[in-house]
Amino acid sequence: IPKHQKQLLITKNAMQPDDPEKWLIQTCGITLKALNDAGVICVKGHENYGNGDVTPLFPSHVMSHHMVDFESMKLIMQLPFDSETRQLLVMLSKFDGLHRPVRRSEKRFLNNAHKAIKYK
């Protein structure tokens, strides 16, 4: 379980079930803090992430436009600007969302691409 999700579970378990509003505010604060710390958003004028101006940064646009989850975005952001193909492939292999069976319509294209690759 990722660190920010563990923190959410601890917070959820520590809250009283009769105060869902307080739990929701704390949960949003933890999430905003994680996004801010990762450089996905910028929160200014905040006190414990309860109030303030939230400004989306470029990674947040990538996340929302391409439906990239937070953990995957953190992996993308860790890549150096001039990363090599090997680094990209290692990073992509760590994405949980990309691991799915190949569709029948995709097999021919992938097989042809595999044949066209020249290995060194």
PyMOL commands that place a pseudoatom at each C-alpha (Angstrom):
pseudoatom trace, name=CA, resn=ILE, resi=1, chain=A, elem=C, hetatm=0, pos=[0.000, 0.000, 0.000]
pseudoatom trace, name=CA, resn=PRO, resi=2, chain=A, elem=C, hetatm=0, pos=[1.446, 3.431, -0.928]
pseudoatom trace, name=CA, resn=LYS, resi=3, chain=A, elem=C, hetatm=0, pos=[2.410, 5.731, 1.930]
pseudoatom trace, name=CA, resn=HIS, resi=4, chain=A, elem=C, hetatm=0, pos=[-0.358, 8.299, 1.386]
pseudoatom trace, name=CA, resn=GLN, resi=5, chain=A, elem=C, hetatm=0, pos=[-3.006, 5.553, 1.269]
pseudoatom trace, name=CA, resn=LYS, resi=6, chain=A, elem=C, hetatm=0, pos=[-1.716, 4.078, 4.549]
pseudoatom trace, name=CA, resn=GLN, resi=7, chain=A, elem=C, hetatm=0, pos=[-2.021, 7.520, 6.089]
pseudoatom trace, name=CA, resn=LEU, resi=8, chain=A, elem=C, hetatm=0, pos=[-5.593, 7.767, 4.809]
pseudoatom trace, name=CA, resn=LEU, resi=9, chain=A, elem=C, hetatm=0, pos=[-6.460, 4.382, 6.328]
pseudoatom trace, name=CA, resn=ILE, resi=10, chain=A, elem=C, hetatm=0, pos=[-4.946, 5.355, 9.670]
pseudoatom trace, name=CA, resn=THR, resi=11, chain=A, elem=C, hetatm=0, pos=[-6.870, 8.636, 9.622]
pseudoatom trace, name=CA, resn=LYS, resi=12, chain=A, elem=C, hetatm=0, pos=[-10.093, 6.860, 8.630]
pseudoatom trace, name=CA, resn=ASN, resi=13, chain=A, elem=C, hetatm=0, pos=[-9.715, 4.317, 11.428]
pseudoatom trace, name=CA, resn=ALA, resi=14, chain=A, elem=C, hetatm=0, pos=[-8.887, 7.023, 13.997]
pseudoatom trace, name=CA, resn=MET, resi=15, chain=A, elem=C, hetatm=0, pos=[-11.971, 9.131, 13.220]
pseudoatom trace, name=CA, resn=GLN, resi=16, chain=A, elem=C, hetatm=0, pos=[-15.254, 8.694, 14.994]
pseudoatom trace, name=CA, resn=PRO, resi=17, chain=A, elem=C, hetatm=0, pos=[-17.980, 7.340, 12.672]
pseudoatom trace, name=CA, resn=ASP, resi=18, chain=A, elem=C, hetatm=0, pos=[-20.380, 10.074, 13.847]
pseudoatom trace, name=CA, resn=ASP, resi=19, chain=A, elem=C, hetatm=0, pos=[-18.190, 12.881, 12.382]
pseudoatom trace, name=CA, resn=PRO, resi=20, chain=A, elem=C, hetatm=0, pos=[-17.920, 12.216, 8.624]
pseudoatom trace, name=CA, resn=GLU, resi=21, chain=A, elem=C, hetatm=0, pos=[-17.391, 15.910, 7.789]
pseudoatom trace, name=CA, resn=LYS, resi=22, chain=A, elem=C, hetatm=0, pos=[-14.225, 16.101, 9.893]
pseudoatom trace, name=CA, resn=TRP, resi=23, chain=A, elem=C, hetatm=0, pos=[-12.977, 12.848, 8.359]
pseudoatom trace, name=CA, resn=LEU, resi=24, chain=A, elem=C, hetatm=0, pos=[-13.635, 14.181, 4.826]
pseudoatom trace, name=CA, resn=ILE, resi=25, chain=A, elem=C, hetatm=0, pos=[-11.758, 17.426, 5.519]
pseudoatom trace, name=CA, resn=GLN, resi=26, chain=A, elem=C, hetatm=0, pos=[-8.786, 15.507, 6.930]
pseudoatom trace, name=CA, resn=THR, resi=27, chain=A, elem=C, hetatm=0, pos=[-8.801, 13.084, 3.989]
pseudoatom trace, name=CA, resn=CYS, resi=28, chain=A, elem=C, hetatm=0, pos=[-8.840, 15.941, 1.478]
pseudoatom trace, name=CA, resn=GLY, resi=29, chain=A, elem=C, hetatm=0, pos=[-6.039, 17.666, 3.409]
pseudoatom trace, name=CA, resn=ILE, resi=30, chain=A, elem=C, hetatm=0, pos=[-3.871, 14.553, 3.308]
pseudoatom trace, name=CA, resn=THR, resi=31, chain=A, elem=C, hetatm=0, pos=[-4.503, 14.134, -0.412]
pseudoatom trace, name=CA, resn=LEU, resi=32, chain=A, elem=C, hetatm=0, pos=[-3.760, 17.793, -1.164]
pseudoatom trace, name=CA, resn=LYS, resi=33, chain=A, elem=C, hetatm=0, pos=[-0.552, 17.561, 0.873]
pseudoatom trace, name=CA, resn=ALA, resi=34, chain=A, elem=C, hetatm=0, pos=[0.571, 14.454, -1.047]
pseudoatom trace, name=CA, resn=LEU, resi=35, chain=A, elem=C, hetatm=0, pos=[-0.150, 16.118, -4.409]
pseudoatom trace, name=CA, resn=ASN, resi=36, chain=A, elem=C, hetatm=0, pos=[1.607, 19.313, -3.332]
pseudoatom trace, name=CA, resn=ASP, resi=37, chain=A, elem=C, hetatm=0, pos=[4.661, 17.434, -2.010]
pseudoatom trace, name=CA, resn=ALA, resi=38, chain=A, elem=C, hetatm=0, pos=[4.921, 15.509, -5.286]
pseudoatom trace, name=CA, resn=GLY, resi=39, chain=A, elem=C, hetatm=0, pos=[4.784, 18.721, -7.339]
pseudoatom trace, name=CA, resn=VAL, resi=40, chain=A, elem=C, hetatm=0, pos=[1.500, 17.928, -9.061]
pseudoatom trace, name=CA, resn=ILE, resi=41, chain=A, elem=C, hetatm=0, pos=[-0.318, 20.943, -7.625]
pseudoatom trace, name=CA, resn=CYS, resi=42, chain=A, elem=C, hetatm=0, pos=[0.709, 24.106, -5.782]
pseudoatom trace, name=CA, resn=VAL, resi=43, chain=A, elem=C, hetatm=0, pos=[-1.193, 25.049, -2.617]
pseudoatom trace, name=CA, resn=LYS, resi=44, chain=A, elem=C, hetatm=0, pos=[-0.624, 28.612, -1.368]
pseudoatom trace, name=CA, resn=GLY, resi=45, chain=A, elem=C, hetatm=0, pos=[-1.945, 30.297, 1.725]
pseudoatom trace, name=CA, resn=HIS, resi=46, chain=A, elem=C, hetatm=0, pos=[-2.824, 27.049, 3.460]
pseudoatom trace, name=CA, resn=GLU, resi=47, chain=A, elem=C, hetatm=0, pos=[-2.943, 26.091, 7.066]
pseudoatom trace, name=CA, resn=ASN, resi=48, chain=A, elem=C, hetatm=0, pos=[-2.889, 22.296, 7.379]
pseudoatom trace, name=CA, resn=TYR, resi=49, chain=A, elem=C, hetatm=0, pos=[-4.201, 22.193, 3.783]
pseudoatom trace, name=CA, resn=GLY, resi=50, chain=A, elem=C, hetatm=0, pos=[-7.661, 23.239, 4.929]
pseudoatom trace, name=CA, resn=ASN, resi=51, chain=A, elem=C, hetatm=0, pos=[-7.860, 26.568, 3.113]
pseudoatom trace, name=CA, resn=GLY, resi=52, chain=A, elem=C, hetatm=0, pos=[-5.852, 28.169, 0.365]
pseudoatom trace, name=CA, resn=ASP, resi=53, chain=A, elem=C, hetatm=0, pos=[-5.434, 28.581, -3.352]
pseudoatom trace, name=CA, resn=VAL, resi=54, chain=A, elem=C, hetatm=0, pos=[-4.852, 25.378, -5.306]
pseudoatom trace, name=CA, resn=THR, resi=55, chain=A, elem=C, hetatm=0, pos=[-3.075, 25.814, -8.627]
pseudoatom trace, name=CA, resn=PRO, resi=56, chain=A, elem=C, hetatm=0, pos=[-2.775, 22.847, -10.986]
pseudoatom trace, name=CA, resn=LEU, resi=57, chain=A, elem=C, hetatm=0, pos=[0.697, 22.321, -12.431]
pseudoatom trace, name=CA, resn=PHE, resi=58, chain=A, elem=C, hetatm=0, pos=[1.588, 20.580, -15.694]
pseudoatom trace, name=CA, resn=PRO, resi=59, chain=A, elem=C, hetatm=0, pos=[1.661, 17.057, -14.146]
pseudoatom trace, name=CA, resn=SER, resi=60, chain=A, elem=C, hetatm=0, pos=[-1.941, 17.490, -12.993]
pseudoatom trace, name=CA, resn=HIS, resi=61, chain=A, elem=C, hetatm=0, pos=[-3.036, 18.253, -16.553]
pseudoatom trace, name=CA, resn=VAL, resi=62, chain=A, elem=C, hetatm=0, pos=[-1.262, 15.102, -17.765]
pseudoatom trace, name=CA, resn=MET, resi=63, chain=A, elem=C, hetatm=0, pos=[-2.928, 13.073, -15.010]
pseudoatom trace, name=CA, resn=SER, resi=64, chain=A, elem=C, hetatm=0, pos=[-6.427, 14.305, -15.810]
pseudoatom trace, name=CA, resn=HIS, resi=65, chain=A, elem=C, hetatm=0, pos=[-6.126, 14.322, -19.604]
pseudoatom trace, name=CA, resn=HIS, resi=66, chain=A, elem=C, hetatm=0, pos=[-4.558, 10.853, -19.904]
pseudoatom trace, name=CA, resn=MET, resi=67, chain=A, elem=C, hetatm=0, pos=[-6.174, 9.259, -16.824]
pseudoatom trace, name=CA, resn=VAL, resi=68, chain=A, elem=C, hetatm=0, pos=[-2.816, 8.583, -15.113]
pseudoatom trace, name=CA, resn=ASP, resi=69, chain=A, elem=C, hetatm=0, pos=[-3.069, 7.632, -11.467]
pseudoatom trace, name=CA, resn=PHE, resi=70, chain=A, elem=C, hetatm=0, pos=[-1.014, 9.372, -8.775]
pseudoatom trace, name=CA, resn=GLU, resi=71, chain=A, elem=C, hetatm=0, pos=[1.525, 6.597, -8.178]
pseudoatom trace, name=CA, resn=SER, resi=72, chain=A, elem=C, hetatm=0, pos=[2.217, 6.284, -11.920]
pseudoatom trace, name=CA, resn=MET, resi=73, chain=A, elem=C, hetatm=0, pos=[2.612, 10.054, -12.228]
pseudoatom trace, name=CA, resn=LYS, resi=74, chain=A, elem=C, hetatm=0, pos=[5.198, 10.031, -9.450]
pseudoatom trace, name=CA, resn=LEU, resi=75, chain=A, elem=C, hetatm=0, pos=[7.160, 7.419, -11.425]
pseudoatom trace, name=CA, resn=ILE, resi=76, chain=A, elem=C, hetatm=0, pos=[6.972, 9.570, -14.563]
pseudoatom trace, name=CA, resn=MET, resi=77, chain=A, elem=C, hetatm=0, pos=[8.138, 12.640, -12.669]
pseudoatom trace, name=CA, resn=GLN, resi=78, chain=A, elem=C, hetatm=0, pos=[11.171, 10.767, -11.309]
pseudoatom trace, name=CA, resn=LEU, resi=79, chain=A, elem=C, hetatm=0, pos=[12.528, 10.211, -14.817]
pseudoatom trace, name=CA, resn=PRO, resi=80, chain=A, elem=C, hetatm=0, pos=[15.372, 12.498, -15.858]
pseudoatom trace, name=CA, resn=PHE, resi=81, chain=A, elem=C, hetatm=0, pos=[14.674, 14.889, -18.716]
pseudoatom trace, name=CA, resn=ASP, resi=82, chain=A, elem=C, hetatm=0, pos=[17.088, 13.052, -21.033]
pseudoatom trace, name=CA, resn=SER, resi=83, chain=A, elem=C, hetatm=0, pos=[16.067, 9.520, -20.049]
pseudoatom trace, name=CA, resn=GLU, resi=84, chain=A, elem=C, hetatm=0, pos=[17.046, 6.576, -22.213]
pseudoatom trace, name=CA, resn=THR, resi=85, chain=A, elem=C, hetatm=0, pos=[14.774, 3.960, -23.735]
pseudoatom trace, name=CA, resn=ARG, resi=86, chain=A, elem=C, hetatm=0, pos=[15.809, 1.465, -21.069]
pseudoatom trace, name=CA, resn=GLN, resi=87, chain=A, elem=C, hetatm=0, pos=[14.772, 3.854, -18.278]
pseudoatom trace, name=CA, resn=LEU, resi=88, chain=A, elem=C, hetatm=0, pos=[11.417, 4.429, -19.954]
pseudoatom trace, name=CA, resn=LEU, resi=89, chain=A, elem=C, hetatm=0, pos=[10.764, 0.713, -20.311]
pseudoatom trace, name=CA, resn=VAL, resi=90, chain=A, elem=C, hetatm=0, pos=[11.696, 0.032, -16.677]
pseudoatom trace, name=CA, resn=MET, resi=91, chain=A, elem=C, hetatm=0, pos=[9.371, 2.815, -15.544]
pseudoatom trace, name=CA, resn=LEU, resi=92, chain=A, elem=C, hetatm=0, pos=[6.537, 1.590, -17.767]
pseudoatom trace, name=CA, resn=SER, resi=93, chain=A, elem=C, hetatm=0, pos=[6.931, -1.959, -16.449]
pseudoatom trace, name=CA, resn=LYS, resi=94, chain=A, elem=C, hetatm=0, pos=[6.150, -0.648, -12.951]
pseudoatom trace, name=CA, resn=PHE, resi=95, chain=A, elem=C, hetatm=0, pos=[2.758, 0.764, -13.970]
pseudoatom trace, name=CA, resn=ASP, resi=96, chain=A, elem=C, hetatm=0, pos=[-0.063, -1.348, -12.586]
pseudoatom trace, name=CA, resn=GLY, resi=97, chain=A, elem=C, hetatm=0, pos=[-2.619, 0.090, -15.000]
pseudoatom trace, name=CA, resn=LEU, resi=98, chain=A, elem=C, hetatm=0, pos=[-0.723, -1.034, -18.097]
pseudoatom trace, name=CA, resn=HIS, resi=99, chain=A, elem=C, hetatm=0, pos=[-0.707, -4.712, -17.245]
pseudoatom trace, name=CA, resn=ARG, resi=100, chain=A, elem=C, hetatm=0, pos=[-3.658, -6.132, -19.122]
pseudoatom trace, name=CA, resn=PRO, resi=101, chain=A, elem=C, hetatm=0, pos=[-4.198, -8.826, -21.722]
pseudoatom trace, name=CA, resn=VAL, resi=102, chain=A, elem=C, hetatm=0, pos=[-3.550, -7.953, -25.358]
pseudoatom trace, name=CA, resn=ARG, resi=103, chain=A, elem=C, hetatm=0, pos=[-6.681, -7.641, -27.486]
pseudoatom trace, name=CA, resn=ARG, resi=104, chain=A, elem=C, hetatm=0, pos=[-6.990, -9.742, -30.596]
pseudoatom trace, name=CA, resn=SER, resi=105, chain=A, elem=C, hetatm=0, pos=[-6.979, -6.626, -32.796]
pseudoatom trace, name=CA, resn=GLU, resi=106, chain=A, elem=C, hetatm=0, pos=[-3.670, -5.500, -31.236]
pseudoatom trace, name=CA, resn=LYS, resi=107, chain=A, elem=C, hetatm=0, pos=[-1.767, -8.764, -31.708]
pseudoatom trace, name=CA, resn=ARG, resi=108, chain=A, elem=C, hetatm=0, pos=[-0.982, -8.363, -35.411]
pseudoatom trace, name=CA, resn=PHE, resi=109, chain=A, elem=C, hetatm=0, pos=[0.389, -4.853, -34.905]
pseudoatom trace, name=CA, resn=LEU, resi=110, chain=A, elem=C, hetatm=0, pos=[2.517, -5.919, -31.924]
pseudoatom trace, name=CA, resn=ASN, resi=111, chain=A, elem=C, hetatm=0, pos=[3.878, -8.981, -33.738]
pseudoatom trace, name=CA, resn=ASN, resi=112, chain=A, elem=C, hetatm=0, pos=[4.828, -6.870, -36.773]
pseudoatom trace, name=CA, resn=ALA, resi=113, chain=A, elem=C, hetatm=0, pos=[6.460, -4.265, -34.537]
pseudoatom trace, name=CA, resn=HIS, resi=114, chain=A, elem=C, hetatm=0, pos=[8.402, -7.003, -32.731]
pseudoatom trace, name=CA, resn=LYS, resi=115, chain=A, elem=C, hetatm=0, pos=[9.696, -8.374, -36.060]
pseudoatom trace, name=CA, resn=ALA, resi=116, chain=A, elem=C, hetatm=0, pos=[10.765, -4.898, -37.177]
pseudoatom trace, name=CA, resn=ILE, resi=117, chain=A, elem=C, hetatm=0, pos=[12.856, -4.226, -34.048]
pseudoatom trace, name=CA, resn=LYS, resi=118, chain=A, elem=C, hetatm=0, pos=[16.554, -4.753, -34.634]
pseudoatom trace, name=CA, resn=TYR, resi=119, chain=A, elem=C, hetatm=0, pos=[18.307, -5.948, -31.531]
pseudoatom trace, name=CA, resn=LYS, resi=120, chain=A, elem=C, hetatm=0, pos=[21.871, -4.862, -30.861]
for i in range(1, 120): cmd.bond("trace and resi %d" % i, "trace and resi %d" % (i + 1))
show_as sticks, trace
zoom trace
